[in-house]
Amino acid sequence: MSGSDISRLGPVLCEYASVMARAERLLLALLRAGRVWTGDLKVSFYQSLGLSATHLDMAYRQLMAKLSSVAELATERLKDLTQRIGSKGPTLPANKTTTTLDIRTGEDPA
């Protein structure tokens, strides 16, 4: 491929990425709203996006992969943070509770 071929493809690829991103956002919104990924859902909007059914399926699979990856990373992040918090040790002894002190004397009023 020559440099001029690549420069001509740039706008086409940008438009393709824009359409696919719009399809993913629409799919996510519909799925979050309770819709189920079925043939009638595809037919209801793939033509309005200017995509073929194959490209819409691709956008759906790509979205599901991204959501799966985010969920997996969140689980790992939770484990990491739990371990970090646990390694700090308790800040108060387990049987000790906080008390209110009298401002004037600095002693426990109880």
Secondary structure, DSSP 8 states (H G I E B T S, - for coil): --HHHHHHHHHHHHHHHHHHHHHHHHHHHHHHTT----HHHHHHHHHHHT--HHHHHHHHHHHHHHHHHHHHHHHHHHHHHHHHHHHH--SS-TT-------TTT-S---
